[in-house]
């Protein structure tokens, strides 16, 4: 009769065998003293490991470093904190500069942007109307009724339509530079 290999016995101890393998091991063990001894050793090792790790987990041994090492660790941590803060401030300054430049560009050239949008809209208005009508006729029914359509696609479509409406609305009403300018024109 063949003996059970050590890996199979370890898996038996850890309850990792399939039902057929477990039954085969249980049927073999009563008749083989060598396999019984190997099983006892594995169970004893498992118990020893469990007790060792349970004891080490419950004890919190304080680790005491010498003063120089603690000072060095604190200095390194302080340098890392300073570097992170400097990097964050640098990124914030670049972001603020970028936003400021964008706003300055937008407000200074708002009339030119609006003129360009008006010209573009008047050139493409009829084409966009017919293109969107044909696209809706061909695709919208299958797009909205298909079971694969998820809510993010519908939300994206709605956001695009909303953006188009906002763009059309801003084209018709130029923004006022200030409240005082608006009052002077009345």
C-alpha positions in Angstrom: 0.0 0.0 0.0 1.3 3.5 -0.9 1.9 6.0 1.8 0.3 9.5 1.8 2.7 12.2 0.8 3.5 15.1 3.2 1.8 17.7 1.1 -1.5 15.8 1.1 -1.2 15.3 4.9 -0.7 19.1 5.4 -3.7 19.8 3.2 -5.7 17.3 5.3 -4.6 19.0 8.5 -5.6 22.4 7.1 -9.0 21.0 5.7 -8.0 21.9 2.1 -8.7 18.5 0.5 -11.7 17.7 -1.7 -14.2 15.3 -0.3 -12.9 12.3 -2.3 -9.3 12.9 -1.2 -10.3 13.5 2.4 -12.3 10.1 2.5 -9.3 8.3 0.9 -6.9 9.7 3.6 -9.4 8.8 6.4 -9.6 5.3 5.0 -5.8 4.9 4.8 -4.9 6.3 8.2 -6.2 3.5 10.5 -4.2 0.9 8.7 -0.8 2.7 8.3 1.2 3.6 11.4 3.8 5.5 9.5 1.2 7.9 8.0 -0.4 8.2 11.5 3.0 9.3 12.9 3.5 11.8 10.2 0.0 13.2 10.8 0.8 13.5 14.6 4.0 15.4 13.8 2.2 17.8 11.4 -0.6 18.4 14.0 2.0 19.1 16.7 3.8 21.5 14.4 0.6 23.3 13.6 -0.3 23.6 17.3 3.2 24.9 18.1 3.0 27.5 15.3 -0.5 28.6 16.4 0.7 29.0 20.1 3.9 30.9 19.0 2.0 33.3 16.8 -0.8 33.8 19.4 1.8 34.7 22.1 3.8 37.0 19.8 0.5 38.8 18.7 -0.6 39.4 22.3 2.8 40.8 23.4 3.7 44.3 22.3 7.4 44.5 22.9 8.5 48.1 23.1 11.4 48.9 20.8 13.7 51.5 22.2 16.0 53.3 19.7 18.9 55.4 20.8 18.4 59.1 20.9 20.6 59.9 17.8 18.5 57.5 15.7 15.2 59.0 16.9 16.5 62.5 16.0 17.6 61.3 12.6 14.2 59.7 11.9 12.4 62.9 13.0 14.7 65.1 10.8 14.0 62.9 7.7 10.2 62.9 8.4 10.3 66.7 8.8 12.2 67.0 5.4 9.6 64.8 3.7 6.8 66.9 5.2 8.4 70.1 4.0 8.9 68.7 0.5 5.3 67.6 0.3 4.1 71.0 1.4 6.4 72.8 -1.0 5.2 70.6 -3.8 1.6 71.2 -2.9 2.1 74.9 -2.7 3.9 74.9 -6.1 1.0 73.0 -7.7 -1.5 75.3 -6.1 0.4 78.4 -7.5 0.5 76.9 -11.0 -3.1 76.0 -10.9 -4.1 79.5 -9.6 -1.9 81.1 -12.3 -3.5 78.9 -15.0 -7.0 79.7 -13.8 -6.1 83.4 -13.6 -4.7 83.4 -17.1 -7.8 81.6 -18.4 -10.2 84.1 -16.8 -8.1 87.1 -17.9 -8.0 85.7 -21.5 -11.7 84.9 -21.4 -12.8 88.3 -20.1 -10.4 90.4 -22.2 -11.4 88.5 -25.4 -15.0 87.8 -24.6 -16.3 89.9 -27.5 -14.0 88.2 -30.0 -15.1 84.8 -28.6 -18.7 85.7 -28.9 -18.3 87.0 -32.5 -16.5 83.8 -33.4 -19.3 81.7 -31.8 -22.0 83.7 -33.6 -20.3 83.3 -37.0 -19.7 79.6 -36.4 -23.3 79.1 -35.3 -24.8 80.9 -38.2 -22.7 78.9 -40.6 -23.5 75.5 -39.1 -27.0 76.1 -37.8 -28.9 74.5 -40.6 -26.4 71.7 -41.1 -26.4 70.8 -37.4 -30.2 70.8 -37.3 -30.5 68.3 -40.2 -27.6 66.2 -39.0 -29.1 65.9 -35.5 -32.5 65.1 -36.9 -31.2 62.3 -39.1 -29.1 60.9 -36.3 -32.0 60.9 -33.9 -34.2 59.1 -36.5 -31.5 56.4 -37.1 -30.0 55.9 -33.6 -32.0 57.4 -30.7 -34.7 54.7 -30.7 -32.2 51.8 -30.5 -29.9 53.7 -28.2 -32.6 54.5 -25.6 -34.4 51.2 -25.8 -31.5 48.7 -25.8 -31.0 46.8 -22.6 -27.2 47.5 -22.7 -27.7 51.2 -22.4 -26.6 52.3 -19.0 -27.4 55.5 -17.1 -24.0 57.1 -17.7 -24.5 57.1 -21.5 -27.9 58.7 -21.1 -26.5 61.2 -18.6 -23.7 62.0 -21.1 -26.2 62.6 -23.9 -28.3 64.9 -21.6 -25.2 66.8 -20.5 -24.2 67.4 -24.2 -27.7 68.6 -25.0 -27.6 70.9 -22.0 -24.2 72.3 -23.0 -25.5 73.0 -26.5 -28.5 74.9 -25.0 -26.2 76.9 -22.8 -23.9 77.7 -25.7 -26.9 78.8 -27.8 -28.3 80.9 -24.9 -25.0 82.7 -24.3 -24.6 83.5 -28.0 -27.8 85.6 -27.9 -27.0 87.6 -24.7 -23.5 89.1 -24.5 -22.3 89.3 -20.9 -22.1 92.7 -19.2 -18.8 93.9 -18.0 -20.2 95.3 -14.7 -23.4 96.2 -13.1 -22.6 99.9 -13.6 -22.2 99.5 -17.3 -25.6 97.8 -17.5 -27.2 100.7 -15.7 -25.5 103.3 -18.0 -26.9 101.6 -21.1 -30.5 101.8 -19.8 
